[in-house]
């Protein structure tokens, strides 16, 4: 599960935290979480508050100016993608309940 979010975007932040919890309860999915916060200190505080436990949680400090942000066209809103073991997208913008159904 690839999740894009930012601490300043409440819906994406909530979705990321909810998905992180769902993934922590499953044993057949891994989550990669990418935040687009420009300040690492804000990112660090947010993941503590939201109890993000995935070891694959990263911050892109170039924020909306980053190549990653542009490549995934996140200017239209933050997204998440459920990928299979071959990297093929099997779901987009899912919530925890939908994730459980896929698993």
Phi, psi and omega per residue, in radians:
X1 nan 2.144 3.124
X2 -1.880 2.062 -3.062
X3 -2.096 2.175 3.066
X4 -1.848 2.400 -3.077
X5 -2.830 3.096 3.026
X6 -2.676 2.606 -3.104
X7 -1.135 -0.474 -3.124
X8 -1.413 -0.136 -3.133
X9 -1.889 1.663 -3.022
X10 -0.948 -0.818 -3.128
X11 -1.077 -0.739 -3.127
X12 -1.214 -0.621 3.127
X13 -1.145 -0.784 3.113
X14 -1.097 -0.800 -3.138
X15 -1.065 -0.754 3.133
X16 -1.066 -0.794 3.142
X17 -1.126 -0.727 3.134
X18 -1.137 -0.768 3.114
X19 -1.153 -0.672 3.099
X20 -1.024 -0.756 3.115
X21 -1.119 -0.784 -3.135
X22 -1.065 -0.736 3.130
X23 -1.148 -0.644 -3.134
X24 -1.146 -0.394 3.126
X25 -1.537 -0.234 -3.121
X26 -1.788 2.761 3.116
X27 -2.038 0.087 -3.075
X28 -2.121 0.420 3.102
X29 -2.576 2.563 3.105
X30 -2.125 2.537 -3.115
X31 -2.010 2.392 2.982
X32 -2.056 2.107 -3.044
X33 -2.001 2.215 -3.115
X34 -2.176 2.085 3.116
X35 -1.748 2.536 3.116
X36 -1.920 0.787 3.066
X37 -1.505 2.372 -3.105
X38 -1.360 -0.275 -3.131
X39 -2.082 2.118 -3.117
X40 -1.078 -0.555 3.136
X41 -1.107 -0.684 3.101
X42 -1.175 -0.758 3.085
X43 -1.001 -0.865 -3.118
X44 -1.061 -0.731 3.124
X45 -1.157 -0.695 -3.126
X46 -1.142 -0.786 -3.126
X47 -1.172 -0.493 3.036
X48 -1.182 -0.854 -3.137
X49 -1.079 -0.702 -3.083
X50 -1.508 -0.045 3.123
X51 0.998 0.807 3.096
X52 -1.348 2.053 -3.016
X53 -1.892 -0.153 -3.116
X54 -1.096 2.363 3.092
X55 -1.252 -0.218 -3.115
X56 -1.788 0.989 3.137
X57 -2.019 2.098 -3.030
X58 -2.199 2.780 3.065
X59 -2.129 2.356 3.082
X60 -1.835 1.687 -2.995
X61 -1.306 -0.080 3.014
X62 -1.418 -0.068 3.076
X63 0.951 -2.357 -3.079
X64 -1.205 -0.180 3.115
X65 -1.549 -0.094 -3.063
X66 -1.283 2.670 3.104
X67 -1.099 -0.664 3.121
X68 -1.064 -0.764 3.113
X69 -1.051 -0.767 -3.134
X70 -1.215 -0.746 -3.103
X71 -1.035 -0.745 -3.113
X72 -1.555 0.100 3.082
X73 0.910 0.862 -3.072
X74 -1.381 -0.070 3.070
X75 -1.118 -0.267 3.088
X76 -1.654 0.159 3.114
X77 2.119 2.600 3.135
X78 -1.240 2.607 -3.036
X79 -2.356 2.933 2.917
X80 -2.381 2.689 -3.100
X81 -2.340 2.302 3.007
X82 -1.713 2.098 -3.086
X83 -1.944 2.567 3.027
X84 -1.473 -3.094 -3.072
X85 -1.145 -0.241 3.101
X86 -1.718 0.072 3.133
X87 1.454 0.218 3.132
X88 -1.514 2.316 3.133
X89 -1.245 2.137 3.098
X90 -1.906 -0.250 3.065
X91 -2.770 2.668 -3.137
X92 -2.351 2.460 3.100
X93 0.944 0.879 -3.134
X94 -1.601 2.776 3.044
X95 -1.862 3.125 -3.066
X96 -1.090 -0.672 -3.138
X97 -1.136 -0.749 3.110
X98 -1.166 -0.649 3.090
X99 -1.059 -0.772 3.127
X100 -1.058 -0.656 3.125
X101 -1.146 -0.671 3.105
X102 -1.192 -0.599 -3.087
X103 -1.416 nan nan
